[in-house]
Amino acid sequence: MASHVTSRLVLFVIFFVLVGLTALTVWVAYQDLGSWNAPVAVAIATLKAMLVIVIFMEMRFGQPLTWFAGASGVLFLLLLIGMTMADAMSRGWLGVPGK
Amino acid sequence: MDRAEKAVDYLNADYGVRSWLLTRDHKRIAILYLLSITVMFMLGSVFAVLIRLELLTPAGDVVQADTYNKLFTMHGIVMIFFFLVPSIPAVLGNFLLPLMIGARDLAFPRLNLLSWYVYMVGAAFTLWAVITGGVDTGWTFYTPYSTTASHTNVLATAVGIFITGFSSILTGVNFIVTIHTMRAPGMTWFRLPLFVWAHYATSLIMILGTPVIAITILMLGLERAFGIGIFDPALGGDPILFQHLFWFYSHPAVYIMILPSMGVVSEIITCFARRRIFGYSFIAASSLAIAVFGFLVWGHHMFTSTQSVYAAMVFSVLSFAVAVPSAVKVFNWTATLYRGSITFEAPMLFALGFIGLFTIGGLTGLFLAALGLDVHVHDTYFVVAHFHYIMVGGALMGYLGAIHFWWPKMTGRMYPEAPARISAALVFVGFNLTFFPQFILGYLGMPRRYHAYPEEFQVLNVMSTTGASILGVGYLVPLCYLIWSLWRGRVAEANPWGAAGLEWRTNSPPPTENFAATPIVEEEAYAYPLKEPEVV
C-alpha cells in the first residue's frame, strides 16, 4: 500500500481554519438567528468534523473499508439525532399534557 | 506435551512483576483483566449482599435509606461498567481471539496493554468515589437529580466511567482490526468461530456506542460543575435528552454483555453435543443483526417519561423486532442439540443454564416492550428480575461457562469436575430462587430502589434473599477449586475436551507466540466429528 504524507503547511493551515471556525461558533452563539441558531451551529461543527476526518485522519487516502467505517459512524450519529428529534417534534401531537 | 519437558509457555516465558505490567502478550493482558474484574465482581457482590440483607425484613432496619440508595447505585455501576462490560471480551476475547484465528497476537499489542491501564485508572476513580462516601443517583445518573440535587460523589464516579469507556473503545478497535487483517491462511469469514463473530458484533457496539455515553457523562459533569444548561429545565435544558443519550449507549450495552456469552454458548454446545452447529450463517448474521437492531430500541426505557406516544410506538415495534435474531440463536442451539452425543461436563451445564435463563429474560423483555404493560410494571421488581435474567442468568452464566471451558487452555491445569457440576447446579437453583420471586413482586406492585416495603411482600423477599445466599455459595465454590487447580490440578492436554478450533491445536498453556508455525485452515468451523487433532 502506498504511503501518503500530508505536508506540514496543509496541517498548519487546517489547524488555523479550525481555530477560526471555533471562534465563529462562539460568535454565532451570541447572535440571535431565531430558528437558525441550531442549524448554523451544527453546520459549523459538521464542517470542522469533516476537516478533521478528511485531512488530519487522512481519510481521503483511505480504502473503501475505511470510508465504510467512517460513514457508519456518521450514520449512527444521524440515527441518534433523528430519532431523538422525532420524539421532541411529535410530543404535542396527541394533545395530552405531558405526552 | 508433558510438563516434565519444561515447555516454555506464556506463563513461564518470563518472571517478575515488571514482566507482567509491561507485557504486550494478549494472553497475559487477559490474565491481568481476569484478576482486576474478579476483584470488582467481589466488590459488587458485597453491595448485593447488603441489599438482600436489608430486604430480608419489611422495615428499613439494616441501613438508612440514604445508604441503601448508595448500595444499589454502586452495585449497578461496579457490576455493569467494571465487571460485565469487560468480562468476556477483555478476558476471554483477549486471550482467545488471536488463537482462534491463528494469529500471534492482536493487531495493536501496546494499545491492548493501554486499555488495561485505562480500565485501572477508571476503576481507581470509581473506587475512590466509593470509599469517600459513594454515589446515590442509581447507575442511570438520571438528571436533574444527578446534576442539581445529589450531594454525593457524582463527578468522581462519572470521571471513572468516562475514563473506562476508552478502555472499551480501544479493545473494540483492536478486535475489529485483528479480525479483518490477521486471520490465518484459509480462515475465511465463514470459517470463523461464532465466538469471533460475536466479538466482532460486540466491538461494533463498543466503538459506535461508547463515545456517546462518554460525551453524555461529560455533559452531565459540565452541567453539575459549571451550571451549563443542557439537561436542567431551570437552565433551559431537557432532562429527557439525557435519557435519550444515556440509553442510546446503555441499551446496546446490554448486547455488549450478552453477545460474547452467546458466542461462548455456540462453542460449548457444539463441543459437548459433538455436532456441527445448526445454521452457522444465521447465527453469525444474527449477531450483527442484534448489534444493529440494538441501537434502534432505546426509547422503550422511556415509555413512562414525557417521550411522545408516537416515538414510543415506533420504539415498541422495533423492540419486538430485536427478539427475532435472539430467537434465531436459541432455536439453532436447540437444533444443534437434537440427536447430538450430549455429555454434561460443567461448561455444558453452564451453557444449558444460559439458554434457559436467557430465554426467560428475553421473553419478559417483550412484556416490557409492550406499551400498556410496561406502564404497569415500570420501575418495579419485574424490571429488576428481567434484566438480571439477561445480565446474570445470561451474561454471567456464559462467563462462568467460558472460564470453565477454556481454563485448561489458560492455565494448563484441569479443575475437579464434581464440584464444578455442583457449582453450576447451585448457581442455576440459587439464581432462579433469587430472581423469579421478583417477577411476582414486581407484578404485585413492589417498586424498585426502596429499602422498606409492605409486609405482604416479605415471603417472596425472604425467598429471594435465600436464593441469593445459595447463588453466593455457587460463585465462591469455583473460586476455591479454580485456585486450587493452579497447584494441584491435573496437567491439561492440548485438547482436553476434544473440541474443534485452532486454540485447541496448540499447547496448554500456549507458548508466547501461540503457534510454532502459522496454522493453515482447511475446513469449516465445528467440523465434528473431529479427525485426529494435531498440535501445531
Interface residues (C-beta under 8 A of the other chain):
Chain A: L65 S72 G73 F76 L79 L80 M83 T84 A86 D87 A88 S90 R91 G92 W93 L94 V96 G98 K99
Chain B: H180 L208 V212 D238 I240 L241 H244 L245 F248 F295 L296 G299 T306 Q307 S308 V309 Y310 A311 V314
